[in-house]
Amino acid sequence: MEQETKIAALEAEISSGPRRTNSKAEWMPRGPPRHTLSGHRGPVTRVAFHPLFTLVAAASEDASIKVWDHESGELERTLKGHTKAVQDLAWDAKGVLLASCSADLSVKLWDSNSDYQCVRTLHGHDHSVSSVLFLPNTDLLASASRDRTIKLWALETGYCVRTLAGHTDWVRRAAASEDGKTLVTAAADHTLRIWDVAAGACKVELRGHEHVVECVAFLPETAVPFVRELTGIQGATTSSQAAYVVSGSRDKTLRLWDAITGNCLHVFTGHDNWVRDVAPHALGRFIVSVSDDRSLRVWDLHQAGRSVKTLADAHPHFVTTVALAGSQAPVLATGGVDGAVRVWDCA
């Protein structure tokens, strides 16, 4: 009910056309970065904020994970155990477990309450594991791999309980809906797939990108009124029945999709090179993307999906990853091929 109330308030705000929401300055990253966190000896592949504390974790091709305090810039911990590049990482909802996956074919679970000891290693993929995430409201972990499959793991036992197959090439990224019932995957076969977790079945295939799809994320429920405004879709379905995802590709574009019908609703153009990562803002209005053109862009669904902010040289080389902090701080983090993590204030 609380979520529906929030949506109703947002829809009312849009229909009344408030002057304040036309301002770009409500939430916007600004330079220079607050911190440049160095120490990795290879490209940073993923950054992820702790859900409760002022910590940011980074995965790297140097086979390590580093955890920093993003307020002070202090290095808290370096985690070693993988033998090849760490491709992705994710915190669980309570911020106790940190999951990582690697080109060494494994997924590892690290316990922050036990001095970040590796408490479980999951084996089963036949090739590099490129994406890992905890499914909300479940005891499942999902991983995606170059072996073209997605695996679901029971956290309690470490057993693989289901394998999802259908992509014809490397599965680059996976993301979950807020209720944990739906997965979306992005692949090198130029497609995305929407999966029903309980059934283990592909519900719809999303086609439109002209190159490898590098990244994908579900938009939060708060984005529903902004998507409807952008696309002119009438509110025939309730907010809880609507589902939208945003993807980024080597074709230099982002695409907004209806996850139920599979229709592409909008194409965001502006990057001059591969789009490497996307991160929707929790309040639903903005989408942040980073690219091999070294830039970070903010796209505003309330302003026809336009790029309303660009940090042109966010890193001196390709920018590989971006994450937005939760409610604990108005900051975002980026990682790059330069091996650095940069923390940016947002105002």
C-alpha positions as CSV (number, residue, x, y, z in Angstrom):
1,M,0.0,0.0,0.0
2,E,2.8,2.3,0.9
3,Q,4.3,1.9,-2.6
4,E,1.0,2.5,-4.3
5,T,0.6,5.7,-2.2
6,K,4.0,6.8,-3.4
7,I,3.1,6.2,-7.0
8,A,-0.2,8.0,-6.7
9,A,1.6,11.0,-5.3
10,L,4.1,11.0,-8.1
11,E,1.4,10.7,-10.7
12,A,-0.4,13.6,-9.1
13,E,2.8,15.6,-9.1
14,I,3.3,15.0,-12.8
15,S,-0.2,15.8,-13.8
16,S,-0.1,19.1,-11.9
17,G,3.1,20.0,-13.8
18,P,5.1,21.4,-10.8
19,R,7.7,24.0,-11.5
20,R,10.2,22.4,-9.2
21,T,10.4,19.2,-11.2
22,N,11.4,21.0,-14.3
23,S,14.6,22.0,-12.6
24,K,17.6,19.9,-13.5
25,A,19.3,20.6,-10.2
26,E,17.2,18.5,-7.9
27,W,19.4,15.5,-8.1
28,M,22.5,15.7,-10.3
29,P,26.1,14.4,-10.0
30,R,28.7,17.1,-10.0
31,G,32.5,17.2,-10.4
32,P,35.2,17.0,-9.4
33,P,34.9,13.7,-7.7
34,R,34.9,13.7,-3.9
35,H,37.3,10.7,-3.9
36,T,39.4,8.8,-6.4
37,L,40.0,5.5,-4.8
38,S,43.0,3.7,-6.2
39,G,44.7,0.4,-5.4
40,H,43.5,-2.0,-8.0
41,R,46.1,-3.2,-10.5
42,G,43.6,-3.8,-13.2
43,P,40.4,-2.4,-14.6
44,V,37.5,-2.1,-12.2
45,T,34.6,-4.2,-13.5
46,R,31.9,-3.4,-11.0
47,V,31.1,-1.2,-8.0
48,A,28.3,-1.8,-5.5
49,F,27.2,0.3,-2.5
50,H,26.4,-1.4,0.9
51,P,22.7,-1.1,1.5
52,L,23.1,0.3,5.0
53,F,26.6,1.6,5.7
54,T,28.9,4.1,3.9
55,L,30.8,1.3,2.1
56,V,31.4,0.7,-1.6
57,A,32.8,-2.5,-2.9
58,A,34.7,-2.8,-6.2
59,A,35.6,-5.9,-8.3
60,S,38.6,-5.9,-10.6
61,E,40.3,-7.8,-13.3
62,D,43.3,-8.1,-10.8
63,A,41.3,-11.0,-9.2
64,S,40.6,-9.0,-6.0
65,I,37.7,-7.1,-4.4
66,K,38.3,-3.9,-2.4
67,V,35.9,-2.4,0.1
68,W,36.2,1.3,0.9
69,D,34.4,3.8,3.2
70,H,33.1,6.2,0.6
71,E,32.8,9.1,3.1
72,S,36.3,9.0,4.3
73,G,38.0,7.4,1.3
74,E,39.7,4.8,3.6
75,L,40.3,1.3,2.3
76,E,38.5,-1.1,4.7
77,R,39.4,-4.5,3.3
78,T,40.9,-6.3,0.3
79,L,39.3,-9.7,-0.4
80,K,41.4,-12.3,-2.2
81,G,40.4,-15.8,-3.3
82,H,39.4,-15.7,-6.9
83,T,42.2,-16.8,-9.3
84,K,41.1,-14.8,-12.3
85,A,39.2,-11.5,-13.1
86,V,36.3,-10.7,-10.7
87,Q,33.5,-9.8,-13.1
88,D,30.6,-8.7,-10.8
89,L,29.6,-8.4,-7.1
90,A,26.5,-7.7,-5.1
91,W,25.4,-7.2,-1.5
92,D,22.4,-9.0,0.0
93,A,19.6,-6.9,1.3
94,K,20.9,-6.8,4.9
95,G,24.5,-6.1,3.8
96,V,25.8,-9.2,5.5
97,L,26.8,-11.3,2.5
98,L,28.8,-10.1,-0.5
99,A,28.6,-12.3,-3.6
100,S,31.2,-12.2,-6.3
101,C,31.7,-14.1,-9.6
102,S,34.8,-14.6,-11.7
103,A,36.4,-15.7,-14.9
104,D,37.7,-18.6,-12.8
105,L,34.2,-20.2,-13.2
106,S,33.2,-19.7,-9.6
107,V,30.8,-17.7,-7.5
108,K,31.9,-16.8,-3.9
109,L,30.1,-15.6,-0.8
110,W,31.9,-13.4,1.7
111,D,30.5,-12.8,5.2
112,S,31.0,-9.2,6.4
113,N,30.1,-10.2,9.9
114,S,33.0,-12.7,10.0
115,D,35.8,-10.4,8.8
116,Y,34.8,-11.0,5.1
117,Q,35.7,-14.7,5.2
118,C,34.7,-16.6,2.1
119,V,32.0,-18.9,3.5
120,R,31.0,-20.6,0.3
121,T,32.2,-21.2,-3.2
122,L,29.7,-22.3,-5.9
123,H,30.8,-24.3,-8.9
124,G,28.7,-25.3,-11.9
125,H,29.3,-22.9,-14.7
126,D,31.4,-24.1,-17.6
127,H,32.8,-20.7,-18.6
128,S,33.5,-17.3,-17.1
129,V,30.8,-16.1,-14.7
130,S,29.9,-12.5,-15.7
131,S,27.0,-11.5,-13.4
132,V,25.7,-12.3,-9.9
133,L,22.8,-11.0,-7.8
134,F,20.7,-11.9,-4.8
135,L,17.0,-12.3,-5.7
136,P,14.9,-10.0,-3.4
137,N,12.5,-11.7,-1.0
138,T,13.9,-15.2,-1.7
139,D,16.8,-17.3,-0.5
140,L,18.2,-17.6,-4.0
141,L,21.2,-16.2,-5.8
142,A,21.4,-15.9,-9.6
143,S,24.5,-16.0,-11.8
144,A,24.9,-15.6,-15.5
145,S,27.8,-16.9,-17.6
146,R,29.6,-17.0,-20.9
147,D,28.4,-20.6,-21.0
148,R,25.1,-19.0,-22.2
149,T,23.1,-20.1,-19.1
150,I,21.7,-18.5,-15.9
151,K,21.9,-20.5,-12.7
152,L,19.8,-20.2,-9.6
153,W,21.5,-21.2,-6.3
154,A,19.9,-22.0,-2.9
155,L,21.9,-19.9,-0.4
156,E,21.3,-22.3,2.4
157,T,22.8,-25.3,0.7
158,G,24.9,-23.8,-2.1
159,Y,23.2,-26.2,-4.6
160,C,22.2,-25.1,-8.0
161,V,18.4,-25.6,-8.1
162,R,17.7,-24.4,-11.6
163,T,19.5,-23.7,-14.9
164,L,17.9,-21.2,-17.4
165,A,18.9,-21.7,-21.0
166,G,17.9,-19.9,-24.2
167,H,20.5,-17.3,-25.0
168,T,22.7,-18.3,-28.0
169,D,25.8,-16.4,-26.8
170,W,27.5,-15.0,-23.7
171,V,25.0,-13.8,-21.0
172,R,26.6,-10.5,-19.9
173,R,24.3,-9.3,-17.2
174,A,21.3,-10.2,-15.1
175,A,18.9,-8.1,-13.0
176,A,15.9,-8.8,-10.8
177,S,12.5,-7.2,-10.3
178,E,11.9,-5.6,-6.9
179,D,9.7,-8.5,-5.9
180,G,12.3,-11.1,-7.0
181,K,9.8,-13.0,-9.2
182,T,11.3,-11.9,-12.5
183,L,14.7,-11.9,-14.0
184,V,16.0,-10.0,-17.1
185,T,19.2,-11.0,-18.8
186,A,21.3,-9.2,-21.4
187,A,23.5,-11.1,-23.8
188,A,26.0,-11.0,-26.6
189,D,23.3,-12.4,-29.0
190,H,21.9,-8.8,-29.2
191,T,18.8,-9.8,-27.2
192,L,17.4,-9.6,-23.7
193,R,15.2,-12.2,-22.1
194,I,12.5,-11.9,-19.3
195,W,12.3,-15.0,-17.1
196,D,9.7,-16.2,-14.7
197,V,11.8,-17.3,-11.7
198,A,9.3,-19.8,-10.3
199,A,8.6,-21.4,-13.6
200,G,12.1,-21.2,-14.9
201,A,10.7,-20.1,-18.2
202,C,11.4,-17.3,-20.7
203,K,8.3,-15.1,-20.9
204,V,9.4,-12.7,-23.6
205,E,12.4,-11.9,-25.7
206,L,13.5,-8.3,-26.3
207,R,14.9,-7.5,-29.8
208,G,16.1,-4.2,-31.1
209,H,19.8,-3.7,-30.2
210,E,22.2,-4.1,-33.0
211,H,25.2,-5.3,-31.0
212,V,26.1,-7.0,-27.8
213,V,23.8,-5.9,-24.9
214,E,26.2,-5.1,-22.0
215,C,23.9,-4.1,-19.2
216,V,20.3,-4.1,-18.0
217,A,18.3,-2.9,-15.0
218,F,14.7,-3.0,-13.9
219,L,13.3,0.5,-13.3
220,P,11.8,0.9,-9.8
221,E,8.1,1.1,-9.4
222,T,8.4,4.8,-8.8
223,A,9.4,5.2,-12.5
224,V,6.0,4.1,-13.8
225,P,4.4,7.6,-14.0
226,F,7.5,9.0,-15.6
227,V,7.5,6.2,-18.2
228,R,3.8,6.8,-18.9
229,E,4.5,10.5,-19.3
230,L,7.4,9.9,-21.7
231,T,5.7,7.3,-23.9
232,G,2.1,8.6,-23.7
233,I,0.9,5.2,-22.3
234,Q,-2.4,5.6,-20.5
235,G,-2.6,4.1,-17.0
236,A,-4.7,1.1,-18.1
237,T,-2.7,-1.2,-15.8
238,T,-1.9,-0.5,-12.1
239,S,1.6,0.4,-11.2
240,S,2.1,-3.0,-9.6
241,Q,1.3,-4.7,-12.9
242,A,3.7,-2.6,-14.9
243,A,7.3,-3.5,-15.4
244,Y,10.0,-1.7,-17.4
245,V,13.7,-2.3,-18.0
246,V,16.5,-0.2,-19.4
247,S,19.4,-1.7,-21.3
248,G,22.7,-0.5,-22.7
249,S,24.6,-1.9,-25.7
250,R,27.7,-1.7,-27.8
251,D,25.5,-0.1,-30.4
252,K,26.0,3.1,-28.3
253,T,22.3,3.3,-27.3
254,L,20.2,2.7,-24.2
255,R,16.7,1.3,-24.7
256,L,13.6,1.4,-22.5
257,W,11.4,-1.7,-22.7
258,D,8.0,-2.9,-21.6
259,A,9.0,-6.1,-19.8
260,I,5.5,-7.5,-20.2
261,T,4.9,-7.0,-23.9
262,G,8.5,-6.9,-25.0
263,N,8.0,-3.6,-26.9
264,C,10.8,-1.0,-27.1
265,L,9.3,2.2,-25.8
266,H,12.2,4.6,-26.2
267,V,15.8,4.8,-27.5
268,F,18.3,7.1,-25.8
269,T,21.1,8.3,-28.0
270,G,24.1,10.4,-27.2
271,H,27.0,8.2,-26.2
272,D,29.8,7.9,-28.7
273,N,31.0,4.4,-27.8
274,W,29.8,1.2,-26.1
275,V,27.4,1.7,-23.2
276,R,28.9,-0.3,-20.4
277,D,26.5,0.1,-17.4
278,V,23.1,1.7,-16.4
279,A,21.7,2.6,-13.0
280,P,18.2,3.9,-12.5
281,H,17.6,6.4,-9.7
282,A,15.4,5.1,-6.8
283,L,12.9,7.9,-7.3
284,G,12.3,6.8,-10.9
285,R,12.9,10.0,-12.8
286,F,16.6,9.6,-13.8
287,I,18.7,6.9,-15.5
288,V,22.5,7.1,-15.2
289,S,24.8,5.5,-17.8
290,V,28.5,5.2,-18.4
291,S,30.4,4.4,-21.6
292,D,33.6,3.7,-23.3
293,D,33.5,7.3,-24.5
294,R,34.7,8.1,-20.9
295,S,31.5,9.9,-20.0
296,L,28.7,9.6,-17.5
297,R,25.3,10.8,-18.6
298,V,22.1,11.4,-16.8
299,W,18.8,10.9,-18.7
300,D,15.6,12.6,-17.5
301,L,12.4,10.7,-18.2
302,H,10.5,13.8,-17.2
303,Q,12.2,15.8,-20.0
304,A,11.4,13.6,-23.0
305,G,14.3,11.2,-22.0
306,R,16.9,13.7,-22.9
307,S,20.5,13.7,-21.6
308,V,20.4,16.5,-19.1
309,K,23.9,16.1,-17.6
310,T,27.2,14.9,-18.9
311,L,30.4,14.4,-17.0
312,A,32.6,14.3,-20.1
313,D,35.8,12.9,-18.6
314,A,34.5,10.9,-15.7
315,H,37.6,8.7,-16.0
316,P,40.7,9.2,-18.2
317,H,39.8,5.9,-20.0
318,F,36.7,3.7,-20.6
319,V,34.1,3.9,-17.8
320,T,33.0,0.4,-17.0
321,T,30.6,0.6,-14.1
322,V,28.3,2.9,-12.2
323,A,26.2,2.5,-9.0
324,L,24.0,4.8,-7.0
325,A,24.0,4.8,-3.2
326,G,20.8,4.1,-1.4
327,S,19.2,6.3,1.1
328,Q,22.4,6.6,3.2
329,A,24.1,9.3,1.0
330,P,23.4,11.3,-2.2
331,V,26.4,9.9,-4.0
332,L,27.3,7.7,-6.9
333,A,30.4,5.7,-7.8
334,T,32.0,4.9,-11.1
335,G,34.8,2.5,-12.0
336,G,37.1,2.4,-15.0
337,V,39.7,0.7,-17.0
338,D,42.2,3.0,-15.2
339,G,41.7,0.8,-12.1
340,A,40.2,3.6,-10.0
341,V,36.8,4.1,-8.3
342,R,35.5,7.6,-8.2
343,V,32.9,8.9,-5.8
344,W,30.7,11.8,-6.9
345,D,28.5,14.0,-4.9
346,C,24.9,14.5,-6.2
347,A,22.9,17.6,-5.4
